[in-house]
Amino acid sequence: MIMQARGTPPASGEYDTRGDLRKIAGILVALALFIVVLYGYIIPLQGGLISSTAIRAGDLAGAQPRFQEQMPIQEVDLGASGRSIFIAFVMLTHILFANLHLGGAWVLLSLVILYLVSREERYSRLGKSVALFNVILFSAGATFAATGVLFFIALYPAFATQAFHIYWWPLLVEAILFGVEIFFVYTLWFTWARVGAAWHVLLAIGYPVSIFFQTLAIDTLVSGMLTPGAKTITWGAPGLLGMPWTEYLLWWFNATLWPLQFHRVAAATSFFGFLLAFLAMLHFHDRTDPPSRRYWDWVGSFGILWGLASLIVQPLLGLWYMYSIFTHQNQAFTNIMTGPRAWEMLMMVGLLSLLIVTVSVYFIERRERLLVRLERHGIRNLFRAFAVVAGAAGLVLVQPAWLGGIMQFDPGAWSNPLGLMYYKHIALLVLITIGAAIIGIDLLVLRGRRDEEWGNLSRASRMAALIAGVLGSWIVIVMGYVRESARSPWLFYKIVPVPGGQTYPTPVPAYQIFALWLIILTLVFAVFWFTSRVTSYHPEREEEV
């Protein structure tokens, strides 16, 4: 920003509306360098280009014949990994659409409560926009979910038969809750200004609660694929229960169900917050009237705070999840922490670190004008320090623990002293502390003065929010890929193998999954933006859709 002598703020028109674009360039360069080093150097030197099917060939040889695929392999003409690519595309895309509800429902509940308490119209306007946005995109998420089921049945029929038998009752509950979920969110939007506060709150609570239990129902299967409830599958007589109910409970409520469930909720809420900020910046650019610009500036800040608050919870929940995998499926833990899939964890923590840095830059740029006017130079310097320290913590997190071997403790592998988990745990705690401090400063110290500045949004802060939206979505689908590749080459870990053996290796190779991530992000962001353009309520046309 341009400053006058002695630190006094210049007139409004003298501010550089671009902000410090060098920070944005630095973020993009850091992201590009990280991807180049990861894919060009770390992945090849950690055995990341070797499939889990090849590495675990000995384990596959011990799979029971009755769980081997009896039907001919259905190919999809996309090479050896074609079936896995089909499943990855459908299910990772579904995750993003599903997270609109799993995360957006809690944001919507907060908007309803804030509106009823404060009676500020902006909360009502945004809440109604979110409700309609999710109503319209519900069909997209459901379509990808149904397509995923079809693909599993067609491409992995032996697995589908076992899975749908074991998880019949949870999946039935999930299907019923689809209808309950859309009932709550559609009714909430349709009756927005037509029902009393009590009904409003009831609908707003019913929406996230129904989605929470719907997600829990499907997570019984998702978690059970990695940590099954038994070492084999044993069926009993026909009836309502195909095996004793105690055995069903072990499969449904397996060792990683609860950590996965709560981690997914936090990740979805963070994703939705950053997506909200992303869309708000596009609306800010699209609108020219001052009321709309002030409103979308506020929406962007609201989304960033939600995204950051949920983001800093994820490392703690992630450690709980990883410890559960370590305890109950140690070989899978080895695959993703000290084995050939460890690069995926580096990818995830790299995006996490860069996301914290980007959010720090957003607050540096977004609050610059206000802090100069208030002469709060200490807070300005603190925000800058946060960005630098977060960058340093990120450098620690992306350090590979070893190079030159498939496994960390292979003979001849070179150990990197900077890649020790001890240092990475400290770096994670540093990032969590920085995120919490930013939230505290913005909500507690600057809360009463932020409203004076809405609409004065620099280009740098807009770009930081856009980057945060992309990174916040990218990290979600990377998480999904990490979870699925941890159990490769199994569908039910050490019980049902991926059919085809060495002819059809898994997981999806590193370069192919990177291209797939970019395709998915491009597709969903195009859908999100065009949908948001027709579902958003702007200040000057509140009653239009």
N, C-alpha and C positions, 0 to 999 in steps of 0.2 A: 504494500500500500504506500502511497505518497504521503509523506509527513511534513508538516510545517516545522519551523524552528521551535526549540524548547519543548517538543513533544505535544504541542497543542493540536487538536484535530483540525484538519482543513474543512472547508465547506463541503457540503454534500457533493456538489458537482465536481470538486477537485479530486475525488477519489478515483483511483484506477479500477474500473469495473471488471477488469480481467483478473485481478488478484495476482498471486505469484504462481504463474504457470510452470515455473521451473520445478516446483514440488511435484506437480502432476507428471511432468516429463520424467522426473526421477522415479516415481512409482512405476510408470510404464516400462522404463528401462530396467528397473530391478526385476519386474515380472518376466520380461523377455530373457534377461540373463539367467534367471532361476530356471526357466523352462529349458533353455539351451544347455546349461550345465547338467541339469538333471537327465535330460534325454540323450545328450551327446557324450556324457562322461560317466555319471553315477550309475545309471541303469545298466549299461553294458558291463561295467566293472563289478556289479553286484549280482550278476547272473539274472538280471531282470528280463532278459530276452529269451530265457529258457522257460518253457511251459512247466506248470506244476504237474501236468500229466506225465511229462518225461521224468521229472525229479522224483515223483511218488509212484513210479512204475511198479516197484516191489509191493507197495501196499495194495495197489489195484489188483495185482495177481491173486491176492487173498480174498477178494470180494466173493460173496456167496453167489452161486450160479442163478439162484431164483430171483436175484435182484438185477441180473444182467438183462439188457434189452432183448426181447424175443422177436420184436417186429423189425422190418427193414428200417435202416436209418433214413429219416426224411431230411434230405439236403435242401438248401435254399439258394444254391449257386452263388455263394459269397466266399468261397474258399473253405479251408479247413475249420475256421472259426465262425462260419456263417450262422449256425444256429445260436451260438452265444451272442453274436452281434445282434441278431433279431431280438433275443430276450433282453439284452442290455438296453437297446434303444427303447423298447416298449416300457420296460419297468423303470428305467431311470427317468424317462419323460413322465411316466405316471407319478413318480415320487414328487416331482415339482408341482404337478397339478393337485395331488393329494395334500401337499403341504400348504396350499392356499387355505384349506379348511382346517387342518390340524394346527397351523400357526395363526391363521387369520381369525379363527373363531375367538381366540383369547384376546387378540387386539380389538376385535369388535366388541367383546364384552366390556373391555376397559373404556371404550368410547361411549357405550351406553351409560355406564356408571358415571363417567366424567360429565356427560351432558346432563343427566338427571341431578347431579350435585351442583354444577356450575350454571346450567342453563345457557351456556355459550353455544351459539349456533354452529360454530365450526366443528365441534364434536359430533353434532347431529348430522351435519352435511357429510363429513368423512365416514361416519358409521353407516349411513344409508348407501354411500358409494361402495364401501367394502362389501356390504350385504348383497347388493345387486351384482357386483363383480363376481362374487363367489357363486351366486345363483346361476349365472350364465355359464361359467366355466366348470360347474359341477359335471355337466354332460361330457366334457372333454376328459376329465379325470376318470370318470366311470367307463368311458369308451376304451381308454388305454388299459384300465384294469381288466376289463372283459377280454380285450385282445391278448393281454398277457396270459390269462387263463387258457385261452384257445391255443396259444403258442406252446405252452407247457404240455397240454394234452397231445398236440400233434407232434412235437419234437422230442418230448421225453415221456412217452406213454407209461412206461413201467413206474417211473417216479410219480407221475400224476395219480396213478391208481392207488399207490400206497399213501400218498399225501392226503388225497381227498377222503380216504377211509379214516385215517387217523384224526384228521382235523375237520371232519364233517360238521360236528356241532359248533365249534368256533366259527367256521366259515358260514354256517347258516345264520348265526348271530350277526356276523358282519354284514351279510346280505340284507337282513332285516333293518339293521341300523343305517344302511344307505337311505332307505325311505324315511326313517326318523330324522336323519340329518337334514335332508332337503326340505322336509316339512318345517323344521324349526327355522332354517335360514330364509326360506321363501316367505313363510308367514311373518317373520320378523320384518323383512323388507316391505311386504305388501301392506302391513298394518302399522307401518312406522309411526305415523302421526294420528292413528285412529284408535289406539288403545291406551289405557292408563299405564301409569308407571309400573305397577305391580306385574301386569301382563308383559310389559316391555322387558322387565328384568327376568321374568320367568323364561321367555323365549330366548333371551340373550344367554342365559345360563344353560338351558337345554341344548343349545347348539354345540358349544365346546364339550360338554359332558358326553353327548352322544358320539361325537367324533373321537373323544379319548377312548371310549370303550370299543368303538369300531376298530381303531388302530390297535388296541390291545388284542382284539380277536385275531387280526391278521398277523400280529407280531408273534402269536403263539407258533404259527407256522414258520415265519421268517427266522425267528431265533432257534426254533427246533431243528432247522436244516443244519445249523452250525453246531449246536449242542443238543443232540437228540436225547430223549428221555430214557433210552435203553441202548444196549449194544447191538441189538437186532430187533426185527419186527416179528412178533408172534401173534397170530390171530386165533380167536376162539370160535364159538358157535355163532350162527346168524342171530340177529336181534337188534335191539336199540343200541347196544354196546357190543362192538366186535372184540373187545378185550376187557379185562377187569377195569372198573372205573379208577382204581388206584394207579394202574399203569397209564391210563389216559391222562390223569393229572400230572404224572411225571413228564409226559410228552408235552402237554399244553403249558404247564408252568415249569418250564425247564430252567436251567441255571442262568441263562442270559436274558430271560424275558424282561424282567423289570429294569435292569440297566439300559437295555435297548429301548424300551418304551419311553422312559424319561429322557433319554438322550435324543430320541426322535422328536419329542415335544419341544425341547429346547432348541434343537436345530431348525424345526419348522417355524417356530416363532421368530427366531433370528432371521431366517430366510424371508419371512413375510415383511418384517420391519424394513430390511434393506431393499426389498422389492418395492415397497411403498415409497421409499425415498427415491428410487430410480424412476418410477412413474411420475412422481411429483416434479422431478427436474425436467422431464419431458413436457409436462403440462406447463410448467413455468416458462419454458422456452416457447411453447405454442400459444400462450395467452399474452395479450398486450395490455389489458386493462389493469390498473393498479390493485383493485380489490382481489382479483384472481391471483395476481402475482404474490401479494402478501399471504394469501391463503395457501398457495402451493409451496411457498417458502416454509411456512409453518408445518405443513404436512411432511415435507422432506426432513425437517428437524425431528418431528415426532417419530417418523419411521426409523431414522438413524438411532435414536435413543432406544427404541424397542429392539432393534437389531443388535446393538451393542450390549444391552442388558442381558439378552438371551445368549449372546455369543460367549460372554465371559463365564457363563455357567457350564458351557459344553466341555471344556477341558477336564473339569472335576468329574462330571458324569462319564466322560470318555475314559478316565482312569479307572473308574468303577467297572465299566464295561470290559475294558481290557484285562483287568484283574480277574474278572469272572471267566473270560476266555482262557487266561493263563492257568487258572485253577482247574477248569473242567475239560479243556481241549488244548493241551499244551502244544501239540504239534501245529495246530492252526495258529496259535500265538507265535510260534517260531517262524512260520511262513511270513507273517506280516511285520515282525519286529526284528528278527535276526536272520532272515532268510531272503529269498529272491523277490519277495513282494514288499520288502521294506521300503522301496522307493515310493510306494503308494502312500505310506505314512509320511514320508518327507514331503510329498506333494501336498498332503492335507495340512500339515503344520506350516508349510511355506505359505499357502493361501491364507491360513489363519493369521499368521504374523503380518502379512502384507495388508490384510483387512484391518487389523488394529492400527497399523501405520496410516492407512488411508483415512480411517475415521478420525485419527488425530489431526491429519492435515485438514480434513473438513472443518473441524472445530477451530483450528488455527485461523483458517480463512474466513469462516462464517462469523466468528465472534471478534475478528480484528477491529472492525469499525466501532463496535460497542465498547470494547475494552480500552481502545484509545480515548474515546470520549469520556469514559468513566475514570481514566487514568489508572487502570488496574494493570500496570505493566508486569507485576509479579505473576498474574494469571497468564498473561500473554507468553511470558518466558517459560512458564510451567508447561503450557500446551506444546511449545516447541521442544522442550526437553522430553516430553512424553513421546513425541514422534521419533526422536533420536534414540532413546532408550529402547523403544519398541523395535526399531530397526536392528539394534544390536542384539536384542533377545531373539529376533527372527533369524539372524545369522547363526546363532548357537543352535537353534532348533533344526535348521536345515543341514547341519553338518552330518554327513554319513558316518555311521559308527565304524565302518570298515570298507575296504575296497580290495578287489583282487581275489574274491572267492564267492561261491554261491551262498555259503553260510558264514556268519561272523567269525566262527571259531574254526574254520577250515584251515588246514596247514598251508602256510604261505600267504594267508590273508593279512593285509596291513591294517592294524587298528588305529583309528583316529582318536587321539586323546580328547579332542574337543567334542567328539560325538557321544561321550558318556551320558547315560540316562540321568545321572545325578545333575549334570549341568542343564539338561533339557527340562527337568522338573522345576529347577529354579527359574529358567526362562519362562516357562508356562505361568508360574506364580507371578512373575514380573508383569506379563501381559494382562493377567487377570486384575492385578492391582492398578495398572494404568487405566484399564477400561472402567473399573469401579470409580476411580478418582475423577475421570472425565465426566461420568454421569453425575457424580455428586456435585462437582463444581457447576455444571450447567443447570441442574435442577435446584440446588440449594443456594448457591452464591449469586447466580445470574437470573434466577427465575422471575423476579419482579421487574427486570429491565429488558428482557428479550423482546417483548411485544412492540417496543419502540422501533425495532430494526427490521421487522418482517418486510420483505420486498426488496431490500438492499442486498441482493445476492450476487456475489462475484462469479465470474466464469470459472475460476479455479475451484470454488466450493461446489459449484454445480457439477463439475467434472469429477470431483472427489466422490460425491454422492452417487454418480453414475457408475464409477468404478466399483464402489462398495456394493452396489446392487448386483453387478456381474459376479464379483468375487463371492458374495454371500450365497448366490445360487450355485456357482461352480463347486463350492466346497461341499454342498449337499449331495450332489451326484458323485463326487469323488468318494464321500463317505459310503454311499451305497455300493460303489464298485469295490472298495476295500473289504467290506463285509462279505460280499459274494466271492471275491477271489481268495479270501482267507480259507474257505472250505474246498477250493479246487484241489483235485479233480473229482470231488464228490458232490452229490445233490443232497443226500442225507449223509453227514460226515461219517466216513468209514463203514457205511451200510449200503447205500445206493450210489453207485458211481455214475459219472457222466457217460452215457453210452458212446461207444465207438473207439474207446481207448486212445492209442497213440495217433490214430488217423485223424481224430478230431480233438486236438489239444485245447486245454483251458488254462487260465482265463483268457479273455480277449487280450491280444498282445498290446504292449504299451503304445505303439504308434497308432494302431487302429482305434484304441479307446480314446486317445487324445482327439482324433478327428471326429469320433462319435460325440464326445463332449461338446465340441464346437458346433456341430450340427444341431444337437439338442438345445443348446443355449440360444442359438439363433432362432430356431423354430418357436420356442416357448416365449421368448421376449417379444417376437413379432405378434404372437397371439395375445399376450398380456397387454401390449400397448394398444393394439386396435380395439380390444375389448374395453380397456380403460377409457378410451376416447368417447365411448357411447354410454358408459355407466357412471361417469363422474358428474357430480353435482357441483357446478361452479357458483360463486357468490351471486352473480347477476341473473342466474336462471335456475333457481333452486327447484322449481317444480318440473323441469324438463328432464327427460331421460336421454 
